[in-house]
Amino acid sequence: MEEGNEYDVEYWIARQLVGSGAARFRKEEVLDASELYKIQWKGRVQRGRQVSKLPDNFYPKLRRYLDQLREEATKNREKMQEYEKIRQATQDIVVSRLKKVVSLASAPAQTQQILRNLTSEEKFLYSKIYKLVSQWRAHILEDEEGEE
């Protein structure tokens, strides 16, 4: 590896390289507290089933950020409060978005315009929940119609 070059490697490799000081994550691959709080705020001000767009690869970045803060907190007890605040904001974001995904998946089919702001992970979850709810709904309605 040459100094100054960028490489795409598996996360576990990158983490080892960063941990040893041999590399660092690209700026666009890292979340920070201010960005996380902005995301949390946007999620709170949106109405109904509106979903705000998240940065690319949000959930992997979030996982890395939490891992980094937890590691820092174990080495420095003063960082524990920061870690707990970020963890609470993360919980708020995840629960809020999960509620919206479940709500969208429970309603009639959504347009791509509504779903475009979901992350790939959320789209996967949406499709699984939507399919399950649709099957359940069809089963219930079939039984109801058959009894009449």
C-alpha positions as CSV (number, residue, x, y, z in Angstrom):
1,M,0.0,0.0,0.0
2,E,1.2,3.4,-0.9
3,E,0.7,6.5,1.3
4,G,-2.1,8.8,0.1
5,N,-3.9,6.1,-2.0
6,E,-7.4,5.0,-1.3
7,Y,-8.3,1.3,-1.1
8,D,-11.6,-0.5,-0.8
9,V,-11.3,-3.4,1.6
10,E,-13.6,-5.4,3.8
11,Y,-14.7,-3.6,6.9
12,W,-13.0,-5.9,9.3
13,I,-9.7,-5.4,7.4
14,A,-10.2,-1.6,7.4
15,R,-10.9,-1.6,11.1
16,Q,-7.7,-3.5,11.8
17,L,-5.7,-1.1,9.6
18,V,-7.3,2.0,11.2
19,G,-6.8,0.5,14.7
20,S,-3.1,0.0,14.0
21,G,-2.7,3.6,12.6
22,A,-1.8,2.4,9.1
23,A,-5.0,3.8,7.6
24,R,-8.0,5.9,8.2
25,F,-11.6,5.9,7.0
26,R,-12.5,8.3,4.2
27,K,-14.4,11.4,5.5
28,E,-17.5,10.4,3.6
29,E,-17.4,7.0,5.3
30,V,-17.6,8.3,8.8
31,L,-20.5,9.7,10.8
32,D,-20.1,12.3,13.6
33,A,-22.4,13.6,16.4
34,S,-23.6,16.7,14.5
35,E,-24.6,14.7,11.5
36,L,-26.4,12.2,13.7
37,Y,-28.3,14.9,15.6
38,K,-29.4,16.5,12.3
39,I,-30.7,13.1,11.1
40,Q,-32.5,12.7,14.4
41,W,-34.1,16.2,14.2
42,K,-35.2,15.7,10.6
43,G,-36.9,12.5,11.6
44,R,-38.8,14.2,14.4
45,V,-40.1,17.1,12.3
46,Q,-41.5,14.9,9.5
47,R,-45.1,14.1,9.5
48,G,-46.8,10.8,9.1
49,R,-45.2,8.3,6.9
50,Q,-42.7,10.7,5.3
51,V,-39.2,9.4,5.5
52,S,-36.1,11.6,5.1
53,K,-33.2,10.5,3.0
54,L,-30.2,9.2,4.9
55,P,-26.6,9.4,3.8
56,D,-25.3,6.5,1.6
57,N,-24.4,3.4,3.7
58,F,-25.9,5.0,6.8
59,Y,-26.4,1.8,8.8
60,P,-22.8,0.5,8.3
61,K,-21.4,4.0,9.1
62,L,-23.6,4.1,12.2
63,R,-22.4,0.7,13.3
64,R,-18.8,1.9,12.9
65,Y,-19.4,5.1,14.8
66,L,-21.0,3.3,17.7
67,D,-18.2,0.7,17.8
68,Q,-15.6,3.6,17.8
69,L,-17.4,5.4,20.6
70,R,-17.8,2.3,22.7
71,E,-14.1,1.5,22.3
72,E,-13.2,5.0,23.3
73,A,-15.6,4.9,26.3
74,T,-14.0,1.7,27.6
75,K,-10.5,3.4,27.5
76,N,-11.7,6.7,28.9
77,R,-14.6,6.8,31.3
78,E,-15.3,10.5,30.5
79,K,-16.3,9.4,27.0
80,M,-19.1,7.1,28.4
81,Q,-21.5,10.0,28.7
82,E,-21.0,10.9,25.0
83,Y,-21.4,7.3,24.0
84,E,-24.7,7.1,25.9
85,K,-26.0,10.3,24.3
86,I,-25.2,9.0,20.8
87,R,-26.6,5.6,21.6
88,Q,-29.9,7.2,22.7
89,A,-30.0,9.3,19.5
90,T,-29.3,6.2,17.5
91,Q,-32.1,4.3,19.2
92,D,-34.5,7.2,18.5
93,I,-33.6,7.3,14.8
94,V,-33.8,3.5,14.4
95,V,-37.1,3.2,16.3
96,S,-38.7,6.1,14.4
97,R,-37.6,4.8,11.0
98,L,-38.7,1.2,11.9
99,K,-42.2,2.5,12.8
100,K,-42.4,4.3,9.5
101,V,-41.3,1.2,7.5
102,V,-43.8,-1.0,9.3
103,S,-46.6,1.6,8.8
104,L,-45.7,1.8,5.0
105,A,-45.6,-2.0,4.7
106,S,-49.0,-2.3,6.4
107,A,-50.7,0.0,4.0
108,P,-51.6,-0.7,0.4
109,A,-48.7,-0.8,-2.0
110,Q,-46.6,2.3,-1.9
111,T,-45.3,4.2,-4.9
112,Q,-41.5,4.4,-5.6
113,Q,-41.7,8.1,-4.8
114,I,-42.6,7.3,-1.2
115,L,-40.0,4.4,-1.0
116,R,-37.1,6.2,-2.6
117,N,-35.8,7.7,0.7
118,L,-35.5,4.3,2.3
119,T,-32.1,2.8,2.6
120,S,-31.4,-0.6,1.0
121,E,-31.7,-2.3,4.4
122,E,-35.0,-0.6,5.0
123,K,-36.3,-1.5,1.5
124,F,-35.4,-5.1,2.2
125,L,-37.3,-5.0,5.5
126,Y,-40.2,-3.2,3.9
127,S,-40.5,-5.9,1.2
128,K,-40.5,-8.7,3.8
129,I,-43.0,-7.0,6.0
130,Y,-45.2,-6.0,3.1
131,K,-45.3,-9.6,1.8
132,L,-46.1,-11.0,5.2
133,V,-48.8,-8.5,5.9
134,S,-50.3,-9.0,2.4
135,Q,-50.4,-12.8,2.9
136,W,-51.9,-12.5,6.4
137,R,-54.5,-10.0,5.1
138,A,-55.4,-12.3,2.2
139,H,-55.7,-15.3,4.5
140,I,-58.0,-13.4,6.9
141,L,-60.2,-11.9,4.1
142,E,-60.4,-15.3,2.3
143,D,-61.7,-17.0,5.5
144,E,-64.2,-14.2,6.0
145,E,-65.5,-14.4,2.5
146,G,-65.8,-18.2,2.6
147,E,-68.0,-18.1,5.7
148,E,-70.6,-15.8,4.1
